[in-house]
Structure formats: C-alpha cells, structure tokens
C-alpha cells in the first residue's frame, strides 16, 4: 500500500477528518457517525466511501449494521512519510551547479 496522494486527498476534508478522529480507538456504526453531523446519511456514506477507498477505514458487517474502524497500516504509512520529512526538514543543502537545462 503506497497510496499517499489518495490518503492525503481523503484527509483534506473537515468532515472526513472529524470522522477519523471519531474512529480513534473504536468501531462505530454509520448511524452513530451520522448522528454527529448535520448532514444527510448519503453525504456521510459518501465520505466513508472516500475514506475506505483511500485505505483509511475498513467496514465490517454485523447483521444489518455496518461498522467502521481505522486501518492502522494507512496511518503507519503516513507516520513513515512524515518521519522521513521531519528528519530532513532542517537541512538546507544547496545543489551545485544549478541545472544545466536552464542556461
């Protein structure tokens, strides 16, 4: 799973970020997620579909209910990426000479 652009795109929405926060450490039914928002059920279902497609959440069916939970692997990928970025963030190595293509 190297889906970082799709993961970051999915996280680039306030509603989806709130859903992710709600799912931290728990599994929630879509109706519980829906109750936390002033949005229609189809809108919440769309947001969950985007999160699922990006690999951030998984769903589990229990009878007529569908429960959502976070996918640890997706957040490990995000953590790995941000850790690499953090390591080199303070470096300011300048490449010499400048590209020969722009003379």
N, C-alpha and C positions, 0 to 999 in steps of 0.2 A: 504494500500500500504506500504509494508515494503520490498522494493526491493533494498536496499542499495548496495549490491555487484554488481548487474547489472547496477545500476546508475553510480557507480564509474568506472566500467569497460567501460561503454559507454563514460564517460568523460575522459578516459585515452588515448585519441587520439587528436592530434593537430587540425586536420580538424574539428572534432566534437566540440571541444572547441570553435573554431572560429565561427562555425555555431551558437552555443548557444549564444555567445557574439553578433552576428549579430541580433539575435531574441529578445534581451533585449528590452522590451517596444514596440515591433511591431510584426506585422504579415507579413511574406514575402512569395511570390510565389517561387516555386522551381527554376524557371528561374532566379530570382533575386539572389538567393543563389548561383546558378551555375555560374553566371557571375563573382562572387567574387573570383573564384578559377581557377587554371589552371589544371582542372580535367574534365573528361568526365561526361556527365549527369548521366549515370548509376552508376558511382562511388559516386556522390553526393546523388543520390537516395538511395544507399546502406547506406550511413552514416545517412541519415534522417530516414531510416527504423530502424537502430540500436537505435537511439535516441528515436524514437517512441516506440519501443518495451520495452525500459527501463523506459518508462513513463515520459520522459523529455519533449517531444513535442507532440502536437496534430495537426492533419490536418483537414482542412475544405475545402470542395469542393465548388467552385463558378463557375458554368458552366463548362468549360473545364480546369479551373485553380485549382490548389490545393495550399492552403496557409498553412503555418506552423507557430505555435506560441508555446511559452514555457508553461509548465504546472506548475503553482505556487505550487501545492501540493508536487511535487517532490523536489522543492528547499526548501520548508518548512521542509521536512524530512531531507534533507542534513543539514540545519541550526540547527535543533534539535539535530542531531547526533554530529555535531561539537561543539555545545554549551555544551553538556554533556562532551565531551572530554576536552574542554577548562577549565571547572570547576575543573577537577581532574588532569590536566596536571602537575601542580607544586607539587602535592602530591608525596611523596616517601615512603609511608607506606610499611614496610617490614613485610612479613608474617612469623610468628614463630609458631611452628617449621617448618622447611622445610618439604616437602612432605615425608611421611613415605615410599613411594614406591621406593625411590632411595637410600637405605642404602647400 
